């Protein structure tokens, strides 16, 4: 629906969290933007168990295309 122009999407907190969990911290070699603590790893655990590495990378790439917000929407005016 998004690709066809019939729906809009924005990045939510789960998408942002997943991106941060899988993105290395450029200022701290060996660390990630979201720490790999037990709590954070448990939160992502089911996703990591159910999604192949290739699919995960595809999803993360798509998440990166999502805007954080949409400006004024004509149908709301």
Backbone atoms as SQL, in Angstrom:
CREATE TABLE atoms (id INTEGER PRIMARY KEY, chain TEXT, resi INTEGER, resn TEXT, atom TEXT, x REAL, y REAL, z REAL);
INSERT INTO atoms VALUES
  (1, 'A', 1, 'UNK', 'N', 0.824, -1.188, 0.000),
  (2, 'A', 1, 'UNK', 'CA', 0.000, 0.000, 0.000),
  (3, 'A', 1, 'UNK', 'C', 0.873, 1.259, 0.000),
  (4, 'A', 2, 'UNK', 'N', 1.960, 1.219, 0.730),
  (5, 'A', 2, 'UNK', 'CA', 2.865, 2.368, 0.770),
  (6, 'A', 2, 'UNK', 'C', 3.465, 2.602, -0.612),
  (7, 'A', 3, 'UNK', 'N', 3.982, 1.522, -1.211),
  (8, 'A', 3, 'UNK', 'CA', 4.604, 1.639, -2.531),
  (9, 'A', 3, 'UNK', 'C', 3.606, 2.113, -3.588),
  (10, 'A', 4, 'UNK', 'N', 2.331, 1.792, -3.396),
  (11, 'A', 4, 'UNK', 'CA', 1.299, 2.203, -4.349),
  (12, 'A', 4, 'UNK', 'C', 0.767, 3.606, -4.068),
  (13, 'A', 5, 'UNK', 'N', 1.202, 4.204, -2.978),
  (14, 'A', 5, 'UNK', 'CA', 0.752, 5.554, -2.654),
  (15, 'A', 5, 'UNK', 'C', -0.571, 5.615, -1.915),
  (16, 'A', 6, 'UNK', 'N', -1.059, 4.475, -1.405),
  (17, 'A', 6, 'UNK', 'CA', -2.331, 4.447, -0.700),
  (18, 'A', 6, 'UNK', 'C', -2.181, 4.481, 0.812),
  (19, 'A', 7, 'UNK', 'N', -0.959, 4.455, 1.299),
  (20, 'A', 7, 'UNK', 'CA', -0.723, 4.472, 2.746),
  (21, 'A', 7, 'UNK', 'C', 0.570, 5.226, 3.027),
  (22, 'A', 8, 'UNK', 'N', 0.651, 5.728, 4.239),
  (23, 'A', 8, 'UNK', 'CA', 1.856, 6.394, 4.718),
  (24, 'A', 8, 'UNK', 'C', 2.356, 5.640, 5.939),
  (25, 'A', 9, 'UNK', 'N', 3.637, 5.762, 6.193),
  (26, 'A', 9, 'UNK', 'CA', 4.208, 5.124, 7.373),
  (27, 'A', 9, 'UNK', 'C', 5.266, 6.037, 7.952),
  (28, 'A', 10, 'UNK', 'N', 5.434, 5.956, 9.242),
  (29, 'A', 10, 'UNK', 'CA', 6.500, 6.679, 9.915),
  (30, 'A', 10, 'UNK', 'C', 7.268, 5.689, 10.779),
  (31, 'A', 11, 'UNK', 'N', 8.487, 6.059, 11.136),
  (32, 'A', 11, 'UNK', 'CA', 9.288, 5.221, 12.002),
  (33, 'A', 11, 'UNK', 'C', 8.756, 5.336, 13.427),
  (34, 'A', 12, 'UNK', 'N', 8.488, 4.203, 14.011),
  (35, 'A', 12, 'UNK', 'CA', 8.045, 4.171, 15.396),
  (36, 'A', 12, 'UNK', 'C', 9.188, 3.804, 16.320),
  (37, 'A', 13, 'UNK', 'N', 8.876, 3.703, 17.588),
  (38, 'A', 13, 'UNK', 'CA', 9.922, 3.427, 18.565),
  (39, 'A', 13, 'UNK', 'C', 10.529, 2.036, 18.396),
  (40, 'A', 14, 'UNK', 'N', 9.756, 1.059, 17.934),
  (41, 'A', 14, 'UNK', 'CA', 10.313, -0.280, 17.753),
  (42, 'A', 14, 'UNK', 'C', 11.302, -0.326, 16.589),
  (43, 'A', 15, 'UNK', 'N', 10.973, 0.364, 15.512),
  (44, 'A', 15, 'UNK', 'CA', 11.881, 0.412, 14.376),
  (45, 'A', 15, 'UNK', 'C', 13.169, 1.145, 14.751),
  (46, 'A', 16, 'UNK', 'N', 13.027, 2.266, 15.432),
  (47, 'A', 16, 'UNK', 'CA', 14.195, 3.034, 15.863),
  (48, 'A', 16, 'UNK', 'C', 15.065, 2.208, 16.813),
  (49, 'A', 17, 'UNK', 'N', 14.427, 1.496, 17.719),
  (50, 'A', 17, 'UNK', 'CA', 15.159, 0.653, 18.661),
  (51, 'A', 17, 'UNK', 'C', 15.930, -0.441, 17.928),
  (52, 'A', 18, 'UNK', 'N', 15.298, -1.080, 16.952),
  (53, 'A', 18, 'UNK', 'CA', 15.968, -2.134, 16.191),
  (54, 'A', 18, 'UNK', 'C', 17.161, -1.576, 15.422),
  (55, 'A', 19, 'UNK', 'N', 16.985, -0.420, 14.806),
  (56, 'A', 19, 'UNK', 'CA', 18.100, 0.196, 14.082),
  (57, 'A', 19, 'UNK', 'C', 19.260, 0.505, 15.018),
  (58, 'A', 20, 'UNK', 'N', 18.957, 1.078, 16.167),
  (59, 'A', 20, 'UNK', 'CA', 20.017, 1.425, 17.118),
  (60, 'A', 20, 'UNK', 'C', 20.709, 0.176, 17.650),
  (61, 'A', 21, 'UNK', 'N', 19.960, -0.894, 17.863),
  (62, 'A', 21, 'UNK', 'CA', 20.519, -2.144, 18.370),
  (63, 'A', 21, 'UNK', 'C', 21.516, -2.750, 17.377),
  (64, 'A', 22, 'UNK', 'N', 21.251, -2.562, 16.086),
  (65, 'A', 22, 'UNK', 'CA', 22.078, -3.177, 15.049),
  (66, 'A', 22, 'UNK', 'C', 23.065, -2.220, 14.392),
  (67, 'A', 23, 'UNK', 'N', 23.171, -0.999, 14.889),
  (68, 'A', 23, 'UNK', 'CA', 24.071, -0.008, 14.290),
  (69, 'A', 23, 'UNK', 'C', 25.272, 0.228, 15.201),
  (70, 'A', 24, 'UNK', 'N', 26.473, -0.046, 14.715),
  (71, 'A', 24, 'UNK', 'CA', 27.665, 0.210, 15.527),
  (72, 'A', 24, 'UNK', 'C', 27.783, 1.686, 15.897),
  (73, 'A', 25, 'UNK', 'N', 28.257, 1.942, 17.106),
  (74, 'A', 25, 'UNK', 'CA', 28.473, 3.312, 17.575),
  (75, 'A', 25, 'UNK', 'C', 29.785, 3.818, 16.985),
  (76, 'A', 26, 'UNK', 'N', 29.722, 4.848, 16.153),
  (77, 'A', 26, 'UNK', 'CA', 30.954, 5.327, 15.513),
  (78, 'A', 26, 'UNK', 'C', 31.961, 5.923, 16.498),
  (79, 'A', 27, 'UNK', 'N', 31.486, 6.332, 17.665),
  (80, 'A', 27, 'UNK', 'CA', 32.371, 6.926, 18.667),
  (81, 'A', 27, 'UNK', 'C', 32.922, 5.918, 19.668),
  (82, 'A', 28, 'UNK', 'N', 32.363, 4.694, 19.661),
  (83, 'A', 28, 'UNK', 'CA', 32.786, 3.673, 20.621),
  (84, 'A', 28, 'UNK', 'C', 32.954, 2.343, 19.894),
  (85, 'A', 29, 'UNK', 'N', 34.132, 2.103, 19.339),
  (86, 'A', 29, 'UNK', 'CA', 34.358, 0.852, 18.605),
  (87, 'A', 29, 'UNK', 'C', 33.981, -0.371, 19.435),
  (88, 'A', 30, 'UNK', 'N', 33.286, -1.301, 18.795),
  (89, 'A', 30, 'UNK', 'CA', 32.866, -2.521, 19.473),
  (90, 'A', 30, 'UNK', 'C', 31.545, -2.399, 20.199),
  (91, 'A', 31, 'UNK', 'N', 30.969, -1.199, 20.237),
  (92, 'A', 31, 'UNK', 'CA', 29.676, -0.998, 20.885),
  (93, 'A', 31, 'UNK', 'C', 28.647, -0.581, 19.840),
  (94, 'A', 32, 'UNK', 'N', 27.391, -0.595, 20.254),
  (95, 'A', 32, 'UNK', 'CA', 26.287, -0.250, 19.365),
  (96, 'A', 32, 'UNK', 'C', 25.546, 0.961, 19.920),
  (97, 'A', 33, 'UNK', 'N', 24.760, 1.601, 19.061),
  (98, 'A', 33, 'UNK', 'CA', 24.002, 2.770, 19.509),
  (99, 'A', 33, 'UNK', 'C', 23.012, 2.408, 20.612),
  (100, 'A', 34, 'UNK', 'N', 22.495, 1.187, 20.580),
  (101, 'A', 34, 'UNK', 'CA', 21.691, 0.669, 21.692),
  (102, 'A', 34, 'UNK', 'C', 22.464, -0.494, 22.279),
  (103, 'A', 35, 'UNK', 'N', 22.786, -0.389, 23.540),
  (104, 'A', 35, 'UNK', 'CA', 23.616, -1.396, 24.199),
  (105, 'A', 35, 'UNK', 'C', 23.017, -2.789, 24.057),
  (106, 'A', 36, 'UNK', 'N', 23.888, -3.761, 23.974),
  (107, 'A', 36, 'UNK', 'CA', 23.463, -5.152, 23.899),
  (108, 'A', 36, 'UNK', 'C', 23.375, -5.745, 25.299),
  (109, 'A', 37, 'UNK', 'N', 22.645, -5.063, 26.143),
  (110, 'A', 37, 'UNK', 'CA', 22.425, -5.539, 27.514),
  (111, 'A', 37, 'UNK', 'C', 21.476, -6.738, 27.464),
  (112, 'A', 38, 'UNK', 'N', 21.376, -7.457, 28.567),
  (113, 'A', 38, 'UNK', 'CA', 20.446, -8.588, 28.627),
  (114, 'A', 38, 'UNK', 'C', 19.025, -8.123, 28.314),
  (115, 'A', 39, 'UNK', 'N', 18.623, -7.008, 28.889),
  (116, 'A', 39, 'UNK', 'CA', 17.275, -6.470, 28.675),
  (117, 'A', 39, 'UNK', 'C', 17.024, -6.193, 27.196),
  (118, 'A', 40, 'UNK', 'N', 17.939, -5.482, 26.552),
  (119, 'A', 40, 'UNK', 'CA', 17.748, -5.127, 25.147),
  (120, 'A', 40, 'UNK', 'C', 17.823, -6.354, 24.242),
  (121, 'A', 41, 'UNK', 'N', 18.725, -7.274, 24.563),
  (122, 'A', 41, 'UNK', 'CA', 18.837, -8.500, 23.772),
  (123, 'A', 41, 'UNK', 'C', 17.578, -9.338, 23.915),
  (124, 'A', 42, 'UNK', 'N', 17.018, -9.412, 25.105),
  (125, 'A', 42, 'UNK', 'CA', 15.762, -10.140, 25.305),
  (126, 'A', 42, 'UNK', 'C', 14.627, -9.505, 24.511),
  (127, 'A', 43, 'UNK', 'N', 14.593, -8.179, 24.453),
  (128, 'A', 43, 'UNK', 'CA', 13.539, -7.493, 23.697),
  (129, 'A', 43, 'UNK', 'C', 13.611, -7.836, 22.211),
  (130, 'A', 44, 'UNK', 'N', 14.797, -8.007, 21.690),
  (131, 'A', 44, 'UNK', 'CA', 14.971, -8.328, 20.274),
  (132, 'A', 44, 'UNK', 'C', 15.067, -9.824, 20.024),
  (133, 'A', 45, 'UNK', 'N', 15.092, -10.598, 21.077),
  (134, 'A', 45, 'UNK', 'CA', 15.330, -12.034, 20.966),
  (135, 'A', 45, 'UNK', 'C', 14.385, -12.771, 20.046),
  (136, 'A', 46, 'UNK', 'N', 13.082, -12.532, 20.177),
  (137, 'A', 46, 'UNK', 'CA', 12.116, -13.243, 19.338),
  (138, 'A', 46, 'UNK', 'C', 12.294, -12.881, 17.869),
  (139, 'A', 47, 'UNK', 'N', 12.556, -11.622, 17.600),
  (140, 'A', 47, 'UNK', 'CA', 12.801, -11.207, 16.210),
  (141, 'A', 47, 'UNK', 'C', 14.028, -11.919, 15.673),
  (142, 'A', 48, 'UNK', 'N', 15.093, -11.931, 16.454),
  (143, 'A', 48, 'UNK', 'CA', 16.339, -12.563, 16.002),
  (144, 'A', 48, 'UNK', 'C', 16.160, -14.064, 15.787),
  (145, 'A', 49, 'UNK', 'N', 15.261, -14.706, 16.541),
  (146, 'A', 49, 'UNK', 'CA', 15.005, -16.142, 16.380),
  (147, 'A', 49, 'UNK', 'C', 14.159, -16.428, 15.142),
  (148, 'A', 50, 'UNK', 'N', 13.277, -15.498, 14.779),
  (149, 'A', 50, 'UNK', 'CA', 12.289, -15.771, 13.740),
  (150, 'A', 50, 'UNK', 'C', 12.655, -15.237, 12.359),
  (151, 'A', 51, 'UNK', 'N', 13.652, -14.374, 12.280),
  (152, 'A', 51, 'UNK', 'CA', 13.976, -13.715, 11.022),
  (153, 'A', 51, 'UNK', 'C', 15.387, -14.113, 10.585),
  (154, 'A', 52, 'UNK', 'N', 15.509, -14.468, 9.327),
  (155, 'A', 52, 'UNK', 'CA', 16.840, -14.810, 8.816),
  (156, 'A', 52, 'UNK', 'C', 17.713, -13.564, 8.790),
  (157, 'A', 53, 'UNK', 'N', 19.009, -13.773, 8.730),
  (158, 'A', 53, 'UNK', 'CA', 19.943, -12.643, 8.683),
  (159, 'A', 53, 'UNK', 'C', 19.689, -11.773, 7.457),
  (160, 'A', 54, 'UNK', 'N', 19.402, -12.406, 6.328),
  (161, 'A', 54, 'UNK', 'CA', 19.140, -11.643, 5.096),
  (162, 'A', 54, 'UNK', 'C', 17.860, -10.826, 5.227),
  (163, 'A', 55, 'UNK', 'N', 16.810, -11.433, 5.782),
  (164, 'A', 55, 'UNK', 'CA', 15.555, -10.697, 5.960),
  (165, 'A', 55, 'UNK', 'C', 15.736, -9.559, 6.956),
  (166, 'A', 56, 'UNK', 'N', 16.489, -9.810, 8.022),
  (167, 'A', 56, 'UNK', 'CA', 16.734, -8.761, 9.010),
  (168, 'A', 56, 'UNK', 'C', 17.396, -7.561, 8.347),
  (169, 'A', 57, 'UNK', 'N', 18.401, -7.804, 7.535),
  (170, 'A', 57, 'UNK', 'CA', 19.081, -6.696, 6.853),
  (171, 'A', 57, 'UNK', 'C', 18.130, -5.969, 5.910),
  (172, 'A', 58, 'UNK', 'N', 17.253, -6.707, 5.260),
  (173, 'A', 58, 'UNK', 'CA', 16.263, -6.092, 4.377),
  (174, 'A', 58, 'UNK', 'C', 15.314, -5.205, 5.177),
  (175, 'A', 59, 'UNK', 'N', 14.843, -5.696, 6.311),
  (176, 'A', 59, 'UNK', 'CA', 13.937, -4.913, 7.163),
  (177, 'A', 59, 'UNK', 'C', 14.635, -3.667, 7.695),
  (178, 'A', 60, 'UNK', 'N', 15.869, -3.823, 8.152),
  (179, 'A', 60, 'UNK', 'CA', 16.603, -2.675, 8.676),
  (180, 'A', 60, 'UNK', 'C', 16.819, -1.630, 7.587),
  (181, 'A', 61, 'UNK', 'N', 17.097, -2.081, 6.386),
  (182, 'A', 61, 'UNK', 'CA', 17.258, -1.140, 5.265),
  (183, 'A', 61, 'UNK', 'C', 15.960, -0.392, 5.011),
  (184, 'A', 62, 'UNK', 'N', 14.837, -1.095, 5.068),
  (185, 'A', 62, 'UNK', 'CA', 13.543, -0.439, 4.864),
  (186, 'A', 62, 'UNK', 'C', 13.248, 0.540, 6.005),
  (187, 'A', 63, 'UNK', 'N', 13.546, 0.143, 7.237),
  (188, 'A', 63, 'UNK', 'CA', 13.331, 1.046, 8.382),
  (189, 'A', 63, 'UNK', 'C', 14.065, 2.367, 8.171),
  (190, 'A', 64, 'UNK', 'N', 15.264, 2.295, 7.598),
  (191, 'A', 64, 'UNK', 'CA', 16.061, 3.510, 7.381),
  (192, 'A', 64, 'UNK', 'C', 15.393, 4.472, 6.399),
  (193, 'A', 65, 'UNK', 'N', 14.466, 3.981, 5.594),
  (194, 'A', 65, 'UNK', 'CA', 13.779, 4.849, 4.629),
  (195, 'A', 65, 'UNK', 'C', 12.575, 5.545, 5.235),
  (196, 'A', 66, 'UNK', 'N', 12.147, 5.107, 6.410),
  (197, 'A', 66, 'UNK', 'CA', 10.936, 5.666, 7.009),
  (198, 'A', 66, 'UNK', 'C', 11.199, 7.052, 7.587),
  (199, 'A', 67, 'UNK', 'N', 10.305, 7.987, 7.319),
  (200, 'A', 67, 'UNK', 'CA', 10.463, 9.315, 7.913),
  (201, 'A', 67, 'UNK', 'C', 10.102, 9.267, 9.398),
  (202, 'A', 68, 'UNK', 'N', 10.641, 10.214, 10.139),
  (203, 'A', 68, 'UNK', 'CA', 10.303, 10.314, 11.563),
  (204, 'A', 68, 'UNK', 'C', 8.931, 10.947, 11.771),
  (205, 'A', 69, 'UNK', 'N', 8.492, 11.701, 10.786),
  (206, 'A', 69, 'UNK', 'CA', 7.167, 12.332, 10.847),
  (207, 'A', 69, 'UNK', 'C', 6.758, 12.707, 9.428),
  (208, 'A', 70, 'UNK', 'N', 5.473, 12.972, 9.266),
  (209, 'A', 70, 'UNK', 'CA', 4.964, 13.489, 8.000),
  (210, 'A', 70, 'UNK', 'C', 4.519, 14.919, 8.256),
  (211, 'A', 71, 'UNK', 'N', 4.787, 15.798, 7.316),
  (212, 'A', 71, 'UNK', 'CA', 4.333, 17.180, 7.417),
  (213, 'A', 71, 'UNK', 'C', 2.817, 17.237, 7.272),
  (214, 'A', 72, 'UNK', 'N', 2.337, 18.388, 6.957),
  (215, 'A', 72, 'UNK', 'CA', 0.882, 18.529, 6.800),
  (216, 'A', 72, 'UNK', 'C', 0.366, 17.555, 5.758),
  (217, 'A', 73, 'UNK', 'N', -0.737, 16.944, 6.079),
  (218, 'A', 73, 'UNK', 'CA', -1.355, 15.996, 5.173),
  (219, 'A', 73, 'UNK', 'C', -2.629, 16.620, 4.625),
  (220, 'A', 74, 'UNK', 'N', -2.770, 16.650, 3.338),
  (221, 'A', 74, 'UNK', 'CA', -3.890, 17.358, 2.710),
  (222, 'A', 74, 'UNK', 'C', -5.229, 16.812, 3.141),
  (223, 'A', 75, 'UNK', 'N', -5.345, 15.505, 3.395),
  (224, 'A', 75, 'UNK', 'CA', -6.637, 14.960, 3.770),
  (225, 'A', 75, 'UNK', 'C', -7.036, 15.318, 5.199),
  (226, 'A', 76, 'UNK', 'N', -6.134, 15.879, 5.987),
  (227, 'A', 76, 'UNK', 'CA', -6.463, 16.306, 7.345),
  (228, 'A', 76, 'UNK', 'C', -6.919, 17.761, 7.402),
  (229, 'A', 77, 'UNK', 'N', -6.789, 18.460, 6.320),
  (230, 'A', 77, 'UNK', 'CA', -7.124, 19.886, 6.327),
  (231, 'A', 77, 'UNK', 'C', -8.591, 20.105, 6.065);
